Amino acid sequence: MNVKLQLAASYCVSNLTGLDEPGSSERHRKLKSMGVNRILQQLLNSNDQTLRDLYVVTTAYMSSLFVSLSRCLLSRHITELA
């Protein structure tokens, strides 16, 4: 699959799981019920380091753990892409 497409989709999921946003817990539940976690796990097998890091960021948001670490990693990648 195209790495740019995977990155775009992963950023969308990451943005949907922002913890300080209204309705985030409902979005987390819905994404998990859709199997997004399982799909994201496939990013761990990617040759692209950014995709692997984005998996960590997004799953951290979805599990509500390591939020500050996740935001730091996400900021670093956004800066690198700019």
Secondary structure in CASP SS format (residue, H / E / C, confidence):
PFRMAT SS
TARGET T0000
AUTHOR 0000-0000-0000
METHOD secondary structure of the structure
MODEL  1
M C 1.00
N C 1.00
V H 1.00
K H 1.00
L H 1.00
Q H 1.00
L H 1.00
A H 1.00
A H 1.00
S H 1.00
Y H 1.00
C H 1.00
V H 1.00
S H 1.00
N H 1.00
L H 1.00
T C 1.00
G C 1.00
L C 1.00
D C 1.00
E C 1.00
P C 1.00
G C 1.00
S H 1.00
S H 1.00
E H 1.00
R H 1.00
H H 1.00
R H 1.00
K H 1.00
L H 1.00
K H 1.00
S H 1.00
M C 1.00
G C 1.00
V H 1.00
N H 1.00
R H 1.00
I H 1.00
L H 1.00
Q H 1.00
Q H 1.00
L H 1.00
L H 1.00
N H 1.00
S C 1.00
N C 1.00
D C 1.00
Q H 1.00
T H 1.00
L H 1.00
R H 1.00
D H 1.00
L H 1.00
Y H 1.00
V H 1.00
V H 1.00
T H 1.00
T H 1.00
A H 1.00
Y H 1.00
M H 1.00
S H 1.00
S C 1.00
L C 1.00
F C 1.00
V H 1.00
S H 1.00
L H 1.00
S H 1.00
R H 1.00
C H 1.00
L H 1.00
L H 1.00
S H 1.00
R H 1.00
H H 1.00
I H 1.00
T H 1.00
E H 1.00
L H 1.00
A C 1.00
END
